[in-house]
Amino acid sequence: STFEAVDVERFAYVIRGNGRAYVGEQVFPLDAESMLWLERVDTFYLEAGANGLEVLLCHAPAGE
Protein backbone atom coordinates (compact mmCIF):
# COMPACT_ATOMS: atom_id res chain seq x y z
CA SER A 1 0.00 0.00 0.00
CA THR A 2 1.04 3.56 -0.63
CA PHE A 3 0.53 6.00 2.22
CA GLU A 4 -0.32 9.50 1.06
CA ALA A 5 0.92 12.70 2.67
CA VAL A 6 -1.23 13.85 5.56
CA ASP A 7 -1.05 16.88 7.81
CA VAL A 8 0.73 15.08 10.68
CA GLU A 9 4.21 13.75 11.21
CA ARG A 10 4.46 9.97 11.47
CA PHE A 11 6.96 7.34 12.42
CA ALA A 12 7.26 3.67 11.63
CA TYR A 13 8.82 1.28 14.15
CA VAL A 14 9.83 -2.15 12.85
CA ILE A 15 8.61 -4.79 15.28
CA ARG A 16 10.06 -7.73 13.38
CA GLY A 17 11.29 -8.70 9.93
CA ASN A 18 12.98 -6.48 7.41
CA GLY A 19 12.36 -4.64 4.16
CA ARG A 20 12.57 -1.21 2.58
CA ALA A 21 10.77 2.08 2.88
CA TYR A 22 10.34 4.17 -0.26
CA VAL A 23 9.90 7.81 0.72
CA GLY A 24 9.60 10.12 -2.26
CA GLU A 25 12.75 9.45 -4.29
CA GLN A 26 14.69 7.90 -1.38
CA VAL A 27 14.99 4.27 -0.26
CA PHE A 28 15.69 3.32 3.37
CA PRO A 29 16.51 -0.16 4.68
CA LEU A 30 14.28 -1.42 7.48
CA ASP A 31 15.45 -3.94 10.07
CA ALA A 32 13.96 -5.18 13.34
CA GLU A 33 13.84 -2.42 15.97
CA SER A 34 14.65 0.34 13.48
CA MET A 35 12.62 3.52 13.30
CA LEU A 36 11.76 5.83 10.41
CA TRP A 37 10.51 9.40 10.93
CA LEU A 38 8.20 10.74 8.21
CA GLU A 39 7.48 14.41 7.62
CA ARG A 40 4.00 15.83 6.98
CA VAL A 41 4.59 16.05 3.22
CA ASP A 42 6.04 12.56 2.72
CA THR A 43 4.32 9.97 0.54
CA PHE A 44 5.77 6.53 1.14
CA TYR A 45 5.31 2.80 0.80
CA LEU A 46 6.81 -0.15 2.61
CA GLU A 47 8.10 -3.35 1.03
CA ALA A 48 8.60 -6.53 3.08
CA GLY A 49 11.77 -8.56 2.80
CA ALA A 50 12.04 -12.35 2.72
CA ASN A 51 11.27 -12.62 6.46
CA GLY A 52 8.16 -10.44 6.27
CA LEU A 53 7.73 -7.01 7.84
CA GLU A 54 5.67 -6.08 10.88
CA VAL A 55 5.56 -2.36 11.69
CA LEU A 56 3.86 -0.04 14.10
CA LEU A 57 2.82 3.14 12.28
CA CYS A 58 2.02 6.11 14.52
CA HIS A 59 1.34 9.76 13.96
CA ALA A 60 2.36 12.72 16.12
CA PRO A 61 0.93 14.42 17.93
CA ALA A 62 -1.25 11.45 18.88
CA GLY A 63 -4.23 13.64 19.80
CA GLU A 64 -4.88 14.67 16.18
Secondary structure, DSSP 4 states (H G I P E B T S, - for coil): -EEPP-SSEEEEEEEEEEEEEEETTEEEEEETT-EEEE-TT--EEEEEEEEEEEEEEEEESTT-
